[in-house]
């Protein structure tokens, strides 16, 4: 575990947790990553509540103990592998109104493999990821901005994934690959937790709608997973944006009968603001910040113009789902950039009418 099989500077191992209430009041996103060939370990947490996004980010030199999942005030403890975790963010003594939390995350369904994820830029392999996803329940407390949220299993849901492989870290000269930038990219990652089942949908498409990643799967404890065909998603965007307000996910059961999942967006958190995902301008994962670096800040999301890069990154939306009379909750992660013919987007400036 100390030495990675590849010398690629972009080698990584990372996880993300989502914790959110069913009323759309709060959406917490937290993650931790290690980058063995750049010697970096970092972590982050963001909480969207109202128009405020509370963020904590920390980075340090990667040590030899890879079981120590802790950076600055942020820590993940594996209490039972693939089942129970403790997520914590220590309070800042200098800012008692800052973000802090202490949460127990428990998986309710077996972890599910996602498809092997490969991307090339020009002729070079720039992303190769193996990933699994899981859904469960959460308990504990979250505090920020003078508010205290009591997290209860019946009113809050949790999702998570872990991935590893190669993923671009900022700072590398692209070389000739810069000539091969895609015309468009369309992404959906949708873990949905119902009381008795977990449904996972993944779809990645090129500008012309060609599907390069695809999954639709039903998971139930103690039963074999069921494939649900070729997912097709109709998204109702807010006019003048690519911000989804609702959607319908069309699936097919093994006998060919159609299944429809309704999607109602509850709360939204752009990953390029606070969470370190590209194209964030202030901090991105895997970048060396020096030893013992911690940054806390609060973003105002009431004015989209204040965050011009957010629209060119992926956004995680907590959502309510309906399927055959069942109500579930999960994450509707979506990003659509540049041309996407099936959605009617002609270029990077196109938005919904």
C-alpha positions in Angstrom: 0.0 0.0 0.0 3.0 2.3 0.5 4.2 2.1 -3.2 1.7 2.4 -6.1 2.1 0.0 -9.0 2.2 3.0 -11.4 4.4 6.1 -11.3 1.7 8.3 -12.8 1.4 11.4 -10.8 -2.4 11.3 -11.1 -2.8 8.1 -9.2 -5.4 8.5 -6.5 -7.7 6.7 -3.9 -10.7 8.7 -2.8 -14.1 8.5 -1.2 -17.2 10.7 -0.9 -20.1 10.7 1.6 -23.5 12.4 1.2 -25.7 13.1 4.2 -29.0 15.0 3.6 -32.4 15.5 5.1 -35.6 14.6 3.3 -37.0 18.1 3.5 -34.2 19.8 1.5 -32.9 21.9 4.4 -29.4 20.5 4.5 -26.9 18.7 2.2 -23.6 17.6 3.6 -20.8 16.3 1.3 -17.6 15.1 2.8 -14.6 13.2 1.3 -11.0 12.2 1.7 -8.3 11.3 -0.9 -4.7 10.1 -1.0 -2.3 10.8 -3.9 0.6 8.5 -3.4 2.9 9.8 -6.2 2.6 13.4 -5.2 2.7 12.7 -1.4 -0.6 14.4 -0.6 -3.5 13.6 1.6 -6.5 15.9 1.7 -10.1 16.1 2.8 -13.1 18.4 2.6 -16.6 18.9 3.9 -19.3 21.3 2.6 -22.8 21.9 4.0 -25.5 23.6 1.9 -28.2 25.2 4.0 -30.3 28.0 2.5 -28.1 30.1 0.3 -25.0 29.4 2.4 -22.3 26.8 1.7 -20.1 26.2 4.7 -16.8 24.6 3.7 -13.8 23.1 5.5 -10.8 21.9 3.5 -7.5 20.4 4.8 -4.3 19.1 3.2 -1.1 17.6 4.5 1.9 15.4 3.6 0.9 11.8 3.1 2.4 9.5 5.8 3.1 5.8 5.9 0.0 4.8 7.9 -2.7 4.5 5.2 -5.2 3.4 7.8 -5.2 6.8 9.4 -8.0 8.6 7.5 -7.5 12.0 9.1 -6.5 15.5 7.9 -6.7 18.5 10.1 -10.1 18.6 11.7 -11.6 16.0 9.3 -11.6 12.3 10.1 -13.2 9.1 8.8 -13.2 6.0 11.0 -14.0 2.6 9.6 -15.9 0.9 12.4 -17.0 -2.1 10.3 -15.7 -2.5 6.7 -18.3 -1.9 4.1 -20.9 -1.3 6.8 -20.4 1.3 9.5 -18.3 4.5 9.5 -17.9 7.5 11.8 -17.5 10.9 10.1 -16.3 13.9 12.1 -15.2 17.5 11.7 -13.9 19.1 14.9 -15.2 22.6 15.7 -12.9 25.6 15.2 -12.3 27.2 18.7 -11.9 30.6 16.9 -15.2 30.3 15.1 -17.9 28.5 17.2 -20.4 29.1 14.3 -18.3 27.2 11.8 -19.0 23.8 10.4 -18.6 20.8 12.7 -20.3 17.4 12.8 -20.2 13.9 14.4 -22.1 11.3 12.4 -22.6 7.6 12.2 -23.0 6.3 8.7 -24.5 2.8 8.3 -24.9 0.9 5.0 -28.4 -0.7 4.5 -27.5 -2.5 1.3 -24.4 -4.3 -0.1 -21.9 -2.2 -1.9 -22.4 -2.2 -5.7 -19.6 -2.2 -8.3 -19.9 0.5 -10.9 -18.7 0.0 -14.4 -15.0 0.2 -15.1 -14.5 3.9 -16.0 -12.0 4.8 -18.7 -11.3 8.1 -20.5 -8.7 9.1 -23.0 -7.6 12.5 -24.1 -6.1 12.1 -27.5 -4.2 8.8 -27.3 -3.4 9.1 -23.6 -5.3 7.4 -20.7 -6.3 10.3 -18.5 -8.8 8.6 -16.2 -9.1 5.0 -15.1 -11.3 4.4 -12.1 -12.8 1.4 -10.2 -15.6 2.4 -8.0 -18.3 1.0 -5.7 -21.4 2.8 -4.4 -23.6 2.2 -1.3 -26.6 3.7 0.4 -27.7 3.8 4.0 -28.8 5.8 7.0 -27.2 8.3 9.3 -27.4 9.6 12.9 -25.7 12.3 14.8 -25.4 16.1 14.7 -24.3 18.8 12.3 -23.6 22.4 13.4 -23.0 25.5 11.3 -24.0 29.1 11.2 -25.7 29.0 14.5 -27.9 26.0 13.5 -27.8 22.6 14.9 -29.2 19.7 12.9 -30.2 16.5 14.6 -29.6 13.7 12.1 -32.0 10.9 12.5 -32.3 7.6 10.5 -36.0 8.1 9.5 -35.5 11.7 8.2 -32.0 11.6 6.7 -30.3 9.4 4.1 -26.7 8.7 3.3 -24.9 7.6 0.1 -21.2 7.1 -0.5 -18.7 5.9 -3.0 -15.1 5.0 -3.1 -12.9 5.0 -6.2 -9.3 4.6 -7.1 -7.0 4.6 -10.1 -5.9 7.5 -12.2 -7.6 10.9 -12.3 -6.2 14.2 -13.4 -4.6 16.5 -10.8 -4.1 20.1 -11.7 -0.6 21.3 -12.6 0.3 19.0 -15.4 1.2 20.4 -18.9 -1.4 18.8 -21.3 0.9 18.8 -24.3 -0.7 17.8 -27.6 -3.7 16.4 -25.7 -5.0 20.0 -25.5 -5.9 19.7 -29.2 -8.3 16.8 -28.4 -10.6 18.5 -26.0 -14.2 17.1 -26.3 -17.0 19.1 -27.8 -19.3 18.1 -25.0 -19.8 15.9 -21.9 -23.0 14.7 -20.3 -22.9 12.9 -16.9 -25.5 11.4 -14.6 -24.7 9.4 -11.3 -27.9 8.6 -9.4 -27.9 6.4 -6.3 -31.5 6.0 -5.0 -32.3 4.5 -1.6 -35.8 3.1 -1.0 -36.8 1.2 2.2 -36.5 -2.2 0.7 -34.2 -1.6 -2.3 -31.4 0.4 -3.8 -31.3 1.5 -7.4 -28.2 2.8 -9.1 -28.1 4.6 -12.5 -24.9 5.9 -14.2 -24.8 7.4 -17.7 -22.0 9.2 -19.5 -22.4 10.5 -23.0 -20.4 12.3 -25.6 -21.6 15.4 -27.5 -23.7 13.3 -30.0 -25.2 11.2 -27.3 -22.9 8.2 -27.7 -23.0 6.3 -24.4 -19.5 5.6 -22.9 -20.6 4.5 -19.5 -23.9 2.8 -18.6 -25.5 1.2 -15.6 -29.0 0.6 -14.3 -29.1 -1.9 -11.4 -31.5 -2.9 -8.6 -29.9 -4.1 -5.3 -31.8 -5.9 -2.6 -30.3 -7.5 0.5 -30.0 -11.3 0.2 -31.1 -11.4 -3.4 -29.3 -11.3 -6.7 -28.9 -7.9 -8.3 -31.2 -7.1 -11.3 -30.3 -5.2 -14.4 -32.8 -2.6 -15.5 -31.9 -2.0 -19.1 -30.7 1.1 -20.9 -31.6 4.1 -18.7 -33.0 7.2 -20.4 -33.5 10.4 -18.5 -35.8 13.3 -19.3 -34.6 16.4 -17.4 -36.6 19.6 -16.9 -34.1 22.4 -16.6 -34.6 25.8 -15.1 -34.9 28.2 -18.1 -31.7 29.9 -18.9 -29.6 27.3 -17.2 -28.6 23.7 -17.1 -29.8 23.4 -13.6 -32.3 20.4 -13.2 -35.5 21.0 -11.3 -37.1 17.6 -11.9 -36.6 14.6 -14.1 -38.0 11.2 -15.1 -35.7 8.2 -15.3 -37.0 5.5 -17.7 -35.8 1.9 -17.0 -36.9 -1.5 -18.1 -37.4 -4.7 -16.0 -36.0 -8.0 -17.1 -39.3 -9.0 -18.8 -39.3 -5.8 -20.9 -41.9 -3.9 -18.9 -41.1 -0.1 -18.5 -40.3 1.4 -15.1 -40.4 5.1 -14.4 -38.7 6.9 -11.6 -39.8 10.4 -10.8 -37.1 12.9 -9.5 -37.8 16.0 -7.4 -34.7 18.1 -6.6 -34.5 19.2 -3.0 -31.1 20.9 -2.5 -28.1 21.5 -4.7 -24.4 21.8 -4.0 -22.0 22.6 -6.9 -18.8 20.5 -6.4 -16.7 23.3 -7.9 -17.6 25.5 -5.0 -15.9 24.5 -1.7 -15.5 20.8 -2.4 -12.4 21.0 -4.6 -13.7 19.4 -7.8 -12.7 21.0 -11.2 -12.9 23.7 -12.4 -12.6 25.2 -8.8 -10.3 28.2 -8.8 -9.4 28.3 -5.1 -8.4 24.7 -4.3 -8.6 21.4 -6.1 -7.9 17.8 -4.8 -4.4 16.5 -4.8 -2.7 19.9 -5.0 0.2 20.5 -2.6 -0.8 23.2 -0.1 2.1 22.6 2.4 1.9 20.8 5.7 -1.0 21.2 8.1 -3.1 23.4 5.8 -6.6 24.1 6.8 -9.1 26.5 5.2 -12.6 27.4 6.4 -14.9 29.7 4.5 -18.6 30.4 3.8 -19.8 30.9 0.2 -22.9 32.9 -0.7 -24.8 30.9 -3.4 -27.7 33.4 -3.7 -26.0 35.0 -6.8 -25.0 32.5 -9.4 -22.9 35.1 -11.1 -20.6 35.2 -8.1 -19.5 31.6 -9.0 -19.0 31.6 -12.8 -17.1 28.3 -12.8 -19.8 26.3 -10.9 -21.8 25.9 -14.1 -18.9 24.1 -15.8 -18.6 21.5 -13.0 -20.7 18.7 -11.7 -23.5 19.5 -9.1 -24.8 17.1 -6.5 -28.5 17.5 -5.9 -30.3 15.7 -3.0 -33.6 14.4 -4.4 -36.8 12.6 -3.7 -37.6 9.7 -5.9 -40.9 7.8 -6.6 -41.1 4.3 -8.1 -44.2 2.1 -8.2 -45.8 3.8 -5.2 -42.5 3.8 -3.2 -40.8 7.0 -2.1 -37.0 7.1 -1.8 -34.2 9.6 -1.4 -30.8 9.9 -2.9 -28.4 12.0 -5.0 -29.0 13.2 -8.5 -25.5 14.1 -9.6 -25.4 15.9 -13.0 -23.1 17.8 -15.2 -23.7 18.8 -18.8 -21.1 20.9 -20.6 -20.7 21.9 -24.2 -22.7 20.3 -27.0 -25.2 17.6 -26.2 -27.5 16.8 -29.1 -30.1 14.7 -27.2 -30.7 17.7 -24.8 -30.7 20.3 -27.6 -27.5 22.0 -26.3 -25.4 23.3 -29.3 -22.3 24.5 -27.5 -20.8 25.6 -24.2 -23.1 28.7 -24.1 -26.3 26.9 -24.7 -28.9 26.7 -21.9 -32.5 25.4 -21.5 -35.3 27.5 -22.9 
